[in-house]
Structure formats: structure tokens, C-alpha cells
Amino acid sequence: MPPDSRIWIYQADRKFSEKEEREIVIKSKVFLENWTSHNEHLKASFDIRYGIFLILMIDEKHASAGGCSIDKSVHFIKQLEKEYALNLLDRNIFAFKEDGKVRLVRRAEFEKLLESGTINDNTVVFNNLVQSLELLANAWEIPLRDSWHKQIT
């Protein structure tokens, strides 16, 4: 996929089991093979990172995602949520790295960890608002000081 590919990052509220991840890979492949916008097939791909993040991506030079195709992807995500008892749409769960591992906490706990100094400007956080493959590579895992998360302090 080219660096300017459009992406959507869905962060789970827990790590996928190995079995779940294998099944989600298969289901994602099937979904992407059939994903269209205005009856035109989307050149799409996906990635799963850390067993927590499902990233959908499309090359909009080929065909761009419209409202209906985005709705289809959200419907797919909601199906995964239901089938695996996951939450992939909760924006009040924050991800950060602690001792090299990804930790997930609710916003209130994140704020407490900031206040206590457990999380600081150097803590790596995940900026799930990035919208291109290039930004995923360069601005997704970043120190808190460089992220929108800093606004919480």
C-alpha cells in the first residue's frame, strides 16, 4: 500500500487471543475482498498490531471510500465486536507502552497515572487519530509530549 493510503485504526479493549486473531485475519480478508464504494472494488488491506489494533487501509488513488463504504466497514467492526465480545469503538480507552508492553486503561485511570507521574512526557502513547499509512509509520507511536494526549494534563 502506498504511504498516502487512508487508514482507520480500531483499538480493542483487550488483547485478542491467538485463536481470535487467526479468525479476525480470515474475516478481514473476506471483508476486504468484497469491500466496494459505489460498486467499485476498493484496493484495501489490513494489519493487526500488538494483537490489539486492527488497521484497515485503502489506496484512494484507485477508488475512494464514500459514506456507504465507510458504513460497511463500521458494520464489519461491529460484527467483530459482537462475535468476540470486544469493544473496538470505545475512544475512552487509552493505549500506552509500559516496560515495552502495550497497556490499556480507561481515560480516568490514564489521568490518574498522569497525575502520579507513572505516565510522563516520555511515555509512548498510540495516536489512533492518524489517517494515513505514512503517519502510522511516523506519528502513531509517539512520546506523550508530542501527542494530543498531552491536552489531558
DSSP file with accessible surface (Angstrom, degrees, kcal/mol):
  #  RESIDUE AA STRUCTURE BP1 BP2  ACC     N-H-->O    O-->H-N    N-H-->O    O-->H-N    TCO  KAPPA ALPHA  PHI   PSI    X-CA   Y-CA   Z-CA
    1    1 A M              0   0   80      0, 0.0    43,-0.0     0, 0.0    58,-0.0   0.000 360.0 360.0 360.0 139.2    0.0    0.0    0.0
    2    2 A P    >   -     0   0   26      0, 0.0     3,-2.1     0, 0.0   131,-0.3  -0.287 360.0-109.1 -70.1 156.7    1.3    3.5   -0.8
    3    3 A P  T 3  S+     0   0   82      0, 0.0   131,-2.8     0, 0.0   132,-0.3   0.777 116.8  57.1 -58.3 -27.6    2.3    5.9    2.1
    4    4 A D  T 3  S+     0   0   88    129,-0.2    56,-0.2   128,-0.2     0, 0.0   0.353  76.6 133.2 -89.5  11.2   -0.7    8.1    1.4
    5    5 A S    <   -     0   0    0     -3,-2.1   128,-1.8    54,-0.1     2,-0.3  -0.315  62.1-115.4 -58.8 139.7   -3.2    5.3    1.8
    6    6 A R  E     -AB  58 132A  67     52,-1.9    52,-2.3   126,-0.2     2,-0.3  -0.584  38.6-168.0 -78.8 139.4   -6.1    6.2    4.1
    7    7 A I  E     -A   57   0A   3    124,-1.6     2,-0.4    -2,-0.3    50,-0.2  -0.908  21.7-160.1-130.8 157.5   -6.3    4.3    7.3
    8    8 A W  E     -A   56   0A  40     48,-2.3    48,-2.4    -2,-0.3     2,-0.6  -0.995  15.7-152.6-131.6 128.1   -8.7    3.6   10.2
    9    9 A I  E     -A   55   0A   4    119,-0.5     2,-0.6    -2,-0.4    46,-0.2  -0.909   7.8-169.5-106.6 124.2   -7.3    2.3   13.5
   10   10 A Y  E     -A   54   0A   8     44,-2.9    44,-3.0    -2,-0.6     2,-0.5  -0.961   8.0-159.7-113.3 118.0   -9.6    0.2   15.7
   11   11 A Q  E     -A   53   0A   7     -2,-0.6    79,-0.3    77,-0.5    42,-0.2  -0.867  11.0-138.8-101.8 124.4   -8.2   -0.4   19.1
   12   12 A A        -     0   0    1     40,-2.4    76,-0.2    -2,-0.5     3,-0.1  -0.379  15.6-126.3 -75.8 160.4   -9.6   -3.3   21.1
   13   13 A D  S    S+     0   0   61     74,-0.6     2,-0.3    -2,-0.1    -1,-0.1   0.429  94.1  15.1 -86.5   1.5  -10.4   -3.1   24.8
   14   14 A R  S    S-     0   0   80     38,-0.2     2,-0.2    73,-0.1    -2,-0.1  -0.966  95.6 -81.1-161.4 166.2   -8.2   -6.2   25.3
   15   15 A K        -     0   0  138     -2,-0.3    37,-0.2     1,-0.1     2,-0.2  -0.508  47.9-115.4 -74.5 141.3   -5.7   -8.3   23.5
   16   16 A F        -     0   0    9     35,-3.3    -1,-0.1    -2,-0.2     2,-0.1  -0.496  27.5-118.1 -70.1 145.3   -7.0  -10.8   21.1
   17   17 A S     >  -     0   0   55     -2,-0.2     4,-2.8     1,-0.1     5,-0.2  -0.378  31.6-106.1 -71.6 164.8   -6.4  -14.5   21.9
   18   18 A E  H  > S+     0   0  156      1,-0.2     4,-2.3     2,-0.2     5,-0.2   0.918 123.4  49.2 -60.3 -41.4   -4.3  -16.3   19.3
   19   19 A K  H  > S+     0   0  121      2,-0.2     4,-2.3     1,-0.2    -1,-0.2   0.929 111.3  49.0 -64.1 -45.2   -7.4  -18.1   18.0
   20   20 A E  H  > S+     0   0   30      1,-0.2     4,-3.1     2,-0.2     5,-0.2   0.927 110.2  51.2 -59.9 -44.2   -9.4  -14.8   17.8
   21   21 A E  H  X S+     0   0   61     -4,-2.8     4,-2.4     1,-0.2    -1,-0.2   0.926 109.3  49.9 -63.0 -42.6   -6.5  -13.2   15.9
   22   22 A R  H  X S+     0   0  145     -4,-2.3     4,-1.9     1,-0.2    -1,-0.2   0.925 114.4  45.1 -59.6 -43.7   -6.4  -16.0   13.4
   23   23 A E  H  X S+     0   0   53     -4,-2.3     4,-2.8     2,-0.2    -2,-0.2   0.892 110.9  52.6 -68.7 -38.8  -10.1  -15.8   12.8
   24   24 A I  H  X S+     0   0    1     -4,-3.1     4,-2.7     2,-0.2     5,-0.2   0.887 106.9  54.1 -65.4 -36.0  -10.1  -12.0   12.6
   25   25 A V  H  X S+     0   0   39     -4,-2.4     4,-2.3    -5,-0.2    -1,-0.2   0.953 111.2  44.9 -60.4 -48.2   -7.4  -12.2    9.9
   26   26 A I  H  X S+     0   0  107     -4,-1.9     4,-2.2     1,-0.2    -2,-0.2   0.945 114.9  47.2 -62.2 -47.2   -9.6  -14.6    7.9
   27   27 A K  H  X S+     0   0   69     -4,-2.8     4,-2.7     1,-0.2    -1,-0.2   0.881 111.1  52.3 -63.9 -37.3  -12.7  -12.5    8.4
   28   28 A S  H  X S+     0   0    0     -4,-2.7     4,-2.9    -5,-0.2     5,-0.2   0.915 108.1  51.0 -66.4 -41.1  -10.8   -9.3    7.5
   29   29 A K  H  X S+     0   0  113     -4,-2.3     4,-2.1    -5,-0.2    -2,-0.2   0.934 112.1  46.9 -60.6 -45.4   -9.5  -10.8    4.2
   30   30 A V  H  X S+     0   0   76     -4,-2.2     4,-1.0     2,-0.2    -2,-0.2   0.934 112.8  49.5 -62.8 -45.4  -13.0  -11.9    3.3
   31   31 A F  H >X S+     0   0   32     -4,-2.7     3,-0.9     1,-0.2     4,-0.5   0.947 112.1  47.3 -59.0 -47.9  -14.4   -8.4    4.1
   32   32 A L  H >< S+     0   0   13     -4,-2.9     3,-0.7     1,-0.3    -1,-0.2   0.839 104.9  59.7 -67.0 -31.6  -11.7   -6.6    2.1
   33   33 A E  H 3< S+     0   0  126     -4,-2.1    -1,-0.3     1,-0.2    -2,-0.2   0.783 116.4  34.6 -64.2 -25.2  -12.2   -8.9   -0.9
   34   34 A N  H << S+     0   0  114     -4,-1.0     2,-0.4    -3,-0.9    -1,-0.2   0.348  87.0 121.8-110.7   4.1  -15.8   -7.7   -1.1
   35   35 A W    <<  +     0   0    1     -3,-0.7     7,-2.5    -4,-0.5     2,-0.3  -0.562  37.9 170.5 -76.3 123.8  -15.5   -4.1    0.1
   36   36 A T  E     -D   41   0B  32     -2,-0.4     2,-0.4     5,-0.2     5,-0.2  -0.878  29.5-153.4-130.6 162.3  -16.8   -1.7   -2.5
   37   37 A S  E >  S-D   40   0B   6      3,-2.7     3,-1.6    -2,-0.3    27,-0.1  -0.974  88.0 -14.3-135.4 119.0  -17.5    2.0   -2.9
   38   38 A H  T 3  S-     0   0  160     -2,-0.4     3,-0.1     1,-0.3    -1,-0.1   0.917 129.8 -54.9  52.7  46.1  -20.2    3.0   -5.5
   39   39 A N  T 3  S+     0   0  161      1,-0.2     2,-0.5     0, 0.0    -1,-0.3   0.605 114.8 119.2  63.5  16.2  -19.9   -0.6   -6.9
   40   40 A E  E <   -D   37   0B  98     -3,-1.6    -3,-2.7     0, 0.0    -1,-0.2  -0.947  69.8-116.2-112.0 130.1  -16.2   -0.2   -7.4
   41   41 A H  E     -D   36   0B  88     -2,-0.5     2,-0.4    -5,-0.2    -5,-0.2  -0.378  28.3-130.6 -63.5 135.7  -13.9   -2.6   -5.6
   42   42 A L        -     0   0    0     -7,-2.5     2,-1.1   -10,-0.2    -7,-0.2  -0.743  10.6-128.5 -88.9 134.8  -11.6   -0.8   -3.1
   43   43 A K        +     0   0  102     16,-0.4    16,-2.7    -2,-0.4     2,-0.3  -0.751  54.8 161.0 -79.8 101.6   -7.9   -1.6   -3.2
   44   44 A A  E     +C   58   0A  27     -2,-1.1     2,-0.3    14,-0.2    14,-0.2  -0.856  26.3 172.9-130.9 159.8   -7.7   -2.4    0.5
   45   45 A S  E     -C   57   0A  44     12,-2.5    12,-2.6    -2,-0.3     2,-0.3  -0.888  12.5-151.8-149.9 179.2   -5.5   -4.1    3.1
   46   46 A F  E     -C   56   0A  34     -2,-0.3     2,-0.3    10,-0.2    10,-0.2  -0.962   3.0-161.8-151.9 166.9   -5.3   -4.5    6.8
   47   47 A D  E     -C   55   0A  57      8,-1.8     8,-3.2    -2,-0.3     2,-0.5  -0.984  10.6-148.3-149.3 148.2   -2.9   -5.1    9.6
   48   48 A I  E     -C   54   0A  19     -2,-0.3     2,-0.4     6,-0.2     6,-0.2  -0.994  21.0-169.1-117.2 126.5   -3.1   -6.3   13.2
   49   49 A R  E >>  -C   53   0A  73      4,-2.3     4,-2.5    -2,-0.5     3,-2.1  -0.959  64.9  -8.3-121.5 137.7   -0.5   -4.9   15.5
   50   50 A Y  T 34 S-     0   0   89     -2,-0.4    -1,-0.1     1,-0.3    52,-0.1   0.618 109.9 -83.3  59.2  14.0    0.2   -6.0   19.1
   51   51 A G  T 34 S+     0   0    4      2,-0.2   -35,-3.3   -36,-0.1    -1,-0.3   0.676 127.6  72.5  66.4  16.1   -2.8   -8.2   19.0
   52   52 A I  T <4 S+     0   0    7     -3,-2.1   -40,-2.4   -37,-0.2     2,-0.5   0.627  78.9  67.5-128.5 -37.5   -4.9   -5.2   19.9
   53   53 A F  E  <  -AC  11  49A   0     -4,-2.5    -4,-2.3   -42,-0.2     2,-0.6  -0.832  53.8-165.8-104.2 124.1   -5.1   -2.8   16.9
   54   54 A L  E     -AC  10  48A   1    -44,-3.0   -44,-2.9    -2,-0.5     2,-0.6  -0.942  13.9-166.5-104.4 120.8   -6.9   -3.7   13.7
   55   55 A I  E     -AC   9  47A   0     -8,-3.2    -8,-1.8    -2,-0.6     2,-0.4  -0.948   5.6-165.5-115.7 118.5   -5.9   -1.3   11.0
   56   56 A L  E     -AC   8  46A   0    -48,-2.4   -48,-2.3    -2,-0.6     2,-0.3  -0.836  13.7-178.2 -98.4 142.0   -7.9   -1.0    7.8
   57   57 A M  E     -AC   7  45A  11    -12,-2.6   -12,-2.5    -2,-0.4     2,-0.3  -0.994  11.2-171.3-143.4 146.1   -6.3    0.8    4.8
   58   58 A I  E     -AC   6  44A   0    -52,-2.3   -52,-1.9    -2,-0.3     2,-1.0  -0.989  27.1-128.3-135.9 147.9   -7.3    1.7    1.3
   59   59 A D    >>  -     0   0   15    -16,-2.7     4,-1.3    -2,-0.3     3,-1.2  -0.832  22.9-168.7 -90.6 102.0   -5.4    3.2   -1.7
   60   60 A E  T 34 S+     0   0   68     -2,-1.0    -1,-0.1     1,-0.3     4,-0.1   0.566  78.1  74.2 -75.9  -5.4   -7.7    6.1   -2.6
   61   61 A K  T 34 S+     0   0  145      1,-0.1    -1,-0.3     2,-0.1     3,-0.1   0.823 102.9  42.8 -70.5 -28.1   -5.9    6.7   -5.9
   62   62 A H  T <4 S-     0   0   94     -3,-1.2     2,-0.3     1,-0.3    -2,-0.2   0.935 141.3 -26.8 -78.9 -54.0   -7.7    3.5   -7.1
   63   63 A A     <  -     0   0   11     -4,-1.3    -1,-0.3   -20,-0.1   -20,-0.2  -0.918  66.6-127.4-161.0 139.5  -11.1    4.3   -5.6
   64   64 A S        -     0   0   68     -2,-0.3     2,-0.4    -3,-0.1    -5,-0.0  -0.624  25.6-108.6 -95.9 154.8  -12.0    6.4   -2.6
   65   65 A A        -     0   0   10     -2,-0.2     2,-0.2     4,-0.1   -28,-0.1  -0.647  36.2-166.9 -80.8 128.7  -14.2    5.4    0.3
   66   66 A G     >  -     0   0   16     -2,-0.4     4,-2.5     1,-0.0     5,-0.2  -0.452  40.9 -84.7-103.2-177.4  -17.6    7.1    0.4
   67   67 A G  H  > S+     0   0   51      1,-0.2     4,-2.5     2,-0.2     5,-0.1   0.899 126.8  48.6 -57.5 -43.0  -20.2    7.2    3.2
   68   68 A C  H  > S+     0   0   91      2,-0.2     4,-2.1     1,-0.2    -1,-0.2   0.902 111.7  48.5 -67.4 -39.5  -21.7    3.8    2.4
   69   69 A S  H  > S+     0   0    1      2,-0.2     4,-1.8     1,-0.2    -1,-0.2   0.891 111.8  49.5 -70.0 -34.9  -18.4    2.0    2.1
   70   70 A I  H  X S+     0   0   39     -4,-2.5     4,-2.4     2,-0.2    -2,-0.2   0.921 109.0  53.0 -66.9 -40.6  -17.3    3.5    5.5
   71   71 A D  H  X S+     0   0  109     -4,-2.5     4,-2.5    -5,-0.2    -2,-0.2   0.894 106.3  53.9 -58.7 -39.5  -20.6    2.4    6.9
   72   72 A K  H  X S+     0   0   89     -4,-2.1     4,-2.2     1,-0.2    -1,-0.2   0.900 108.2  49.1 -61.9 -40.3  -19.9   -1.1    5.6
   73   73 A S  H  X S+     0   0    0     -4,-1.8     4,-2.5     2,-0.2    -2,-0.2   0.905 110.6  49.4 -68.2 -39.0  -16.6   -1.1    7.4
   74   74 A V  H  X S+     0   0   39     -4,-2.4     4,-2.8     2,-0.2    -2,-0.2   0.913 109.6  52.4 -65.9 -39.0  -18.1    0.1   10.7
   75   75 A H  H  X S+     0   0  117     -4,-2.5     4,-2.2     2,-0.2    -2,-0.2   0.925 109.1  50.4 -60.4 -42.8  -20.8   -2.7   10.3
   76   76 A F  H  X S+     0   0   10     -4,-2.2     4,-2.1     2,-0.2    -2,-0.2   0.933 110.6  49.2 -60.0 -45.4  -17.9   -5.2    9.9
   77   77 A I  H  X S+     0   0    0     -4,-2.5     4,-2.5     1,-0.2    -2,-0.2   0.921 109.9  51.2 -61.8 -43.0  -16.2   -3.9   13.0
   78   78 A K  H  X S+     0   0  114     -4,-2.8     4,-2.3     1,-0.2    -1,-0.2   0.867 107.1  54.1 -64.1 -34.4  -19.5   -4.1   15.0
   79   79 A Q  H  X S+     0   0  101     -4,-2.2     4,-2.8     2,-0.2    -1,-0.2   0.916 108.8  48.6 -63.3 -43.7  -19.8   -7.7   13.8
   80   80 A L  H  X S+     0   0    3     -4,-2.1     4,-2.5     1,-0.2     6,-0.3   0.917 109.9  52.8 -61.3 -42.9  -16.4   -8.5   15.2
   81   81 A E  H  X>S+     0   0   32     -4,-2.5     5,-1.9     1,-0.2     4,-0.8   0.930 113.1  43.2 -57.2 -47.9  -17.3   -6.8   18.5
   82   82 A K  H ><5S+     0   0  187     -4,-2.3     3,-0.6     1,-0.2    -2,-0.2   0.930 115.4  47.5 -65.6 -46.4  -20.4   -8.9   18.9
   83   83 A E  H 3<5S+     0   0  107     -4,-2.8    -1,-0.2     1,-0.2    -2,-0.2   0.856 124.2  30.1 -66.7 -35.1  -18.8  -12.2   17.8
   84   84 A Y  H 3<5S-     0   0   17     -4,-2.5    -1,-0.2    -5,-0.2    -2,-0.2   0.285 104.3-117.1-110.8  10.3  -15.7  -11.8   20.1
   85   85 A A  T <<5 +     0   0   82     -4,-0.8     2,-0.3    -3,-0.6    -3,-0.2   0.944  69.0 140.8  51.2  51.7  -17.2   -9.8   23.0
   86   86 A L      < -     0   0   13     -5,-1.9     2,-0.5    -6,-0.3    -1,-0.2  -0.768  52.2-139.5-114.1 164.1  -14.8   -6.9   22.1
   87   87 A N        +     0   0   51     -2,-0.3   -74,-0.6    -3,-0.1   -73,-0.1  -0.974  29.6 160.5-124.0 113.7  -15.1   -3.2   22.1
   88   88 A L  S    S+     0   0    1     -2,-0.5   -77,-0.5   -76,-0.2    -1,-0.1   0.366  72.1  53.2-108.4   0.0  -13.3   -1.7   19.1
   89   89 A L  S    S+     0   0   52    -79,-0.1     2,-0.8   -12,-0.1   -77,-0.1   0.379  70.8 116.2-118.4   2.4  -15.0    1.7   19.0
   90   90 A D    >   -     0   0   34    -79,-0.3     3,-0.9     1,-0.2   -79,-0.1  -0.632  39.3-173.9 -80.3 108.6  -14.6    2.9   22.6
   91   91 A R  T 3  S+     0   0  128     -2,-0.8    -1,-0.2     1,-0.2    -3,-0.0   0.397  74.2  75.2 -83.7   3.0  -12.4    6.1   22.3
   92   92 A N  T 3  S+     0   0   77      2,-0.1    15,-2.0    14,-0.0     2,-0.5   0.224  75.1  90.0 -99.2  14.2  -12.2    6.4   26.1
   93   93 A I  E <   -E  106   0C  19     -3,-0.9     2,-0.4    13,-0.2    13,-0.2  -0.959  66.1-157.2-109.0 124.3   -9.6    3.5   26.3
   94   94 A F  E     -E  105   0C   5     11,-3.5    11,-2.3    -2,-0.5     2,-0.4  -0.822   2.6-153.0-105.6 142.5   -6.1    4.8   26.1
   95   95 A A  E     +E  104   0C   1     -2,-0.4    31,-1.6    31,-0.3     2,-0.3  -0.927  23.8 154.4-115.5 136.7   -3.1    2.7   25.0
   96   96 A F  E     -EF 103 125C   2      7,-2.0     7,-3.5    -2,-0.4     2,-0.4  -0.959  41.1-102.7-150.5 166.6    0.5    3.3   26.0
   97   97 A K  E     +E  102   0C  57     27,-2.7     2,-0.4    -2,-0.3    27,-0.3  -0.819  32.1 176.5 -98.6 135.4    3.7    1.4   26.4
   98   98 A E  E >  S-E  101   0C  68      3,-3.0     3,-1.9    -2,-0.4    -2,-0.0  -0.982  76.1 -13.4-137.0 120.7    4.9    0.4   29.8
   99   99 A D  T 3  S-     0   0  156     -2,-0.4     3,-0.1     1,-0.3    -1,-0.1   0.873 129.4 -55.1  53.3  40.1    8.1   -1.7   30.1
  100  100 A G  T 3  S+     0   0   66      1,-0.2     2,-0.3     0, 0.0    -1,-0.3   0.447 118.7 105.1  78.4  -0.2    7.9   -2.5   26.4
  101  101 A K  E <  S-E   98   0C 160     -3,-1.9    -3,-3.0     0, 0.0     2,-0.4  -0.850  75.3-111.4-113.6 151.8    4.3   -3.8   26.6
  102  102 A V  E     -E   97   0C  30     -2,-0.3     2,-0.4    -5,-0.2    -5,-0.2  -0.651  33.7-166.4 -81.4 128.8    1.1   -2.2   25.5
  103  103 A R  E     -E   96   0C  70     -7,-3.5    -7,-2.0    -2,-0.4     2,-0.4  -0.945   5.8-154.1-117.1 139.9   -1.2   -1.3   28.4
  104  104 A L  E     +E   95   0C  42     -2,-0.4     2,-0.3    -9,-0.2    -9,-0.2  -0.948  21.1 163.4-115.8 130.1   -4.8   -0.4   28.0
  105  105 A V  E     -E   94   0C   6    -11,-2.3   -11,-3.5    -2,-0.4     2,-0.1  -0.981  38.8-104.7-141.8 154.7   -6.6    1.8   30.6
  106  106 A R  E  >  -E   93   0C 126     -2,-0.3     4,-2.4   -13,-0.2     3,-0.3  -0.353  43.6-102.8 -71.9 160.5   -9.8    3.8   30.7
  107  107 A R  H  > S+     0   0   95    -15,-2.0     4,-2.6     1,-0.2     5,-0.2   0.889 119.7  54.7 -55.1 -44.3   -9.5    7.6   30.5
  108  108 A A  H  > S+     0   0   61      1,-0.2     4,-1.9     2,-0.2    -1,-0.2   0.911 110.9  45.4 -60.2 -40.8  -10.0    8.2   34.2
  109  109 A E  H  > S+     0   0   82     -3,-0.3     4,-2.7     2,-0.2    -1,-0.2   0.901 109.8  55.0 -69.2 -38.2   -7.1    5.8   35.1
  110  110 A F  H  X S+     0   0    0     -4,-2.4     4,-2.0     1,-0.2    -2,-0.2   0.935 108.0  49.7 -57.9 -44.5   -4.9    7.4   32.4
  111  111 A E  H  X S+     0   0   65     -4,-2.6     4,-2.5     1,-0.2    -1,-0.2   0.901 110.6  49.7 -62.4 -41.2   -5.5   10.8   34.1
  112  112 A K  H  X S+     0   0  144     -4,-1.9     4,-2.3     2,-0.2     6,-0.2   0.902 109.2  51.6 -64.5 -39.9   -4.6    9.4   37.5
  113  113 A L  H  X>S+     0   0   20     -4,-2.7     6,-1.9     1,-0.2     5,-1.1   0.854 110.2  50.0 -66.2 -33.0   -1.4    7.8   36.1
  114  114 A L  H ><5S+     0   0   23     -4,-2.0     3,-0.8    -5,-0.2    -2,-0.2   0.938 110.5  49.2 -66.3 -47.1   -0.5   11.2   34.6
  115  115 A E  H 3<5S+     0   0  164     -4,-2.5    -2,-0.2     1,-0.2    -1,-0.2   0.873 112.0  48.2 -60.6 -39.0   -1.1   12.9   37.9
  116  116 A S  H 3<5S-     0   0   79     -4,-2.3    -1,-0.2    -5,-0.1    -2,-0.2   0.618 112.5-118.5 -78.8 -13.1    1.0   10.4   39.8
  117  117 A G  T <<5S+     0   0   42     -3,-0.8    -3,-0.2    -4,-0.7    -4,-0.1   0.439  82.8 120.2  88.9   0.0    3.9   10.7   37.3
  118  118 A T  S   <S+     0   0   69     -5,-1.1     2,-0.5    -6,-0.2    -4,-0.2   0.902  81.7  41.2 -62.1 -39.7    3.6    7.0   36.2
  119  119 A I  S    S+     0   0    3     -6,-1.9    -2,-0.3    -9,-0.2     2,-0.2  -0.927  84.1 163.1-104.5 133.6    2.9    8.3   32.8
  120  120 A N    >   -     0   0   72     -2,-0.5     3,-1.8    -5,-0.0    24,-0.4  -0.751  55.4 -72.7-138.8-173.6    5.1   11.3   31.7
  121  121 A D  T 3  S+     0   0   66      1,-0.3    24,-2.1    -2,-0.2    25,-0.3   0.729 128.3  51.9 -57.3 -25.4    6.1   13.3   28.7
  122  122 A N  T 3  S+     0   0  108     21,-0.2    -1,-0.3    22,-0.2     2,-0.2   0.567  80.6 113.6 -90.6  -9.1    8.4   10.4   27.6
  123  123 A T  S <  S-     0   0   19     -3,-1.8    21,-2.4    20,-0.1     2,-0.5  -0.432  71.2-123.3 -65.0 131.7    5.8    7.7   27.8
  124  124 A V  E     - G   0 143C  46    -27,-0.3   -27,-2.7    19,-0.2     2,-0.3  -0.665  35.5-177.8 -79.9 124.5    5.0    6.3   24.3
  125  125 A V  E     -FG  96 142C   0     17,-3.1    17,-2.1    -2,-0.5     2,-0.6  -0.768  27.5-114.4-116.4 166.5    1.3    6.6   23.5
  126  126 A F  E     - G   0 141C   2    -31,-1.6     2,-1.3    -2,-0.3   -31,-0.3  -0.909  16.4-155.1-108.6 117.5   -0.7    5.5   20.5
  127  127 A N    >   +     0   0   25     13,-2.8     3,-1.5    -2,-0.6    12,-0.1  -0.724  15.3 177.9 -91.7  87.9   -2.2    8.2   18.4
  128  128 A N  T 3   +     0   0   29     -2,-1.3  -119,-0.5     1,-0.3    -1,-0.2   0.410  67.5  78.8 -75.3   5.6   -5.1    6.4   16.8
  129  129 A L  T 3   +     0   0  105     11,-0.1    -1,-0.3  -121,-0.1    11,-0.1   0.541  62.4 117.5 -88.6  -8.1   -6.3    9.6   15.0
  130  130 A V    <   -     0   0   10     -3,-1.5  -121,-0.2     1,-0.1     3,-0.0  -0.303  46.8-165.8 -61.7 145.7   -3.6    9.3   12.3
  131  131 A Q        +     0   0  133   -123,-0.1  -124,-1.6  -125,-0.1     2,-0.3   0.327  56.8  57.3-122.5   7.3   -5.2    8.9    8.9
  132  132 A S  B  > S-B    6   0A  21   -126,-0.3     4,-2.2     1,-0.1  -126,-0.2  -0.961  77.1-120.0-137.2 158.7   -2.5    7.7    6.5
  133  133 A L  H  > S+     0   0   35   -128,-1.8     4,-1.9    -2,-0.3  -129,-0.2   0.880 115.5  55.3 -62.3 -36.1   -0.1    4.9    6.3
  134  134 A E  H  > S+     0   0  108   -131,-2.8     4,-1.7     1,-0.2    -1,-0.2   0.930 108.9  46.2 -62.8 -44.7    2.8    7.3    6.3
  135  135 A L  H  > S+     0   0   80   -132,-0.3     4,-3.6     1,-0.2     5,-0.3   0.848 106.4  59.8 -68.3 -31.0    1.5    8.9    9.6
  136  136 A L  H  X S+     0   0    4     -4,-2.2     4,-0.7     1,-0.2     5,-0.4   0.928 109.8  43.4 -59.5 -41.6    1.0    5.4   11.0
  137  137 A A  H  < S+     0   0   77     -4,-1.9    -2,-0.2     1,-0.2    -1,-0.2   0.839 129.7  24.5 -72.2 -30.9    4.8    4.8   10.5
  138  138 A N  H  < S+     0   0  116     -4,-1.7    -2,-0.2    -5,-0.1    -3,-0.2   0.612 131.7  25.8-114.3 -15.3    5.9    8.2   11.8
  139  139 A A  H  < S+     0   0   25     -4,-3.6     3,-0.2    -5,-0.2    -3,-0.2   0.182  96.5  81.3-140.4  19.1    3.2    9.6   14.2
  140  140 A W  S  < S+     0   0    2     -4,-0.7   -13,-2.8    -5,-0.3     2,-0.9   0.907  95.4  39.6 -91.9 -54.2    1.3    6.7   15.7
  141  141 A E  E    S+G  126   0C  67     -5,-0.4    -1,-0.3   -15,-0.2   -15,-0.2  -0.838  87.8 146.1 -96.4 101.7    3.7    5.5   18.5
  142  142 A I  E     -G  125   0C  19    -17,-2.1   -17,-3.1    -2,-0.9     5,-0.1  -0.930  54.0 -87.6-137.2 158.7    4.9    8.8   19.9
  143  143 A P  E >   -G  124   0C  31      0, 0.0     3,-2.1     0, 0.0     4,-0.3  -0.358  41.6-116.1 -63.9 146.4    6.0   10.3   23.2
  144  144 A L  G >  S+     0   0    0    -21,-2.4     3,-2.2   -24,-0.4     6,-0.5   0.864 113.3  65.5 -49.7 -40.9    3.2   11.8   25.1
  145  145 A R  G 3  S+     0   0  117    -24,-2.1    -1,-0.3     1,-0.3   -23,-0.1   0.755 105.8  43.9 -58.3 -23.9    4.7   15.3   24.8
  146  146 A D  G <  S+     0   0  103     -3,-2.1    -1,-0.3   -25,-0.3     2,-0.2   0.325 104.2  84.1-102.2   7.4    4.1   15.1   21.0
  147  147 A S  S X  S-     0   0   11     -3,-2.2     3,-1.7    -4,-0.3     4,-0.2  -0.704  85.8-115.5-113.2 162.4    0.6   13.8   21.2
  148  148 A W  G >  S+     0   0   77      1,-0.3     3,-1.9    -2,-0.2     4,-0.3   0.749 108.6  78.5 -62.6 -21.8   -2.9   15.1   21.6
  149  149 A H  G >  S+     0   0    4      1,-0.3     3,-1.8     2,-0.2     4,-0.4   0.781  77.2  73.1 -57.4 -27.1   -2.9   13.1   24.8
  150  150 A K  G X  S+     0   0   72     -3,-1.7     3,-1.3    -6,-0.5    -1,-0.3   0.782  80.4  71.9 -59.9 -26.9   -0.9   16.0   26.3
  151  151 A Q  G <  S+     0   0  163     -3,-1.9    -1,-0.3     1,-0.3    -2,-0.2   0.723  85.3  67.6 -64.1 -18.3   -4.0   18.1   26.3
  152  152 A I  G <         0   0   33     -3,-1.8    -1,-0.3    -4,-0.3    -2,-0.2   0.834 360.0 360.0 -70.5 -30.2   -5.3   16.0   29.2
  153  153 A T    <         0   0  100     -3,-1.3   -42,-0.0    -4,-0.4   -38,-0.0  -0.202 360.0 360.0 -73.1 360.0   -2.7   17.3   31.5
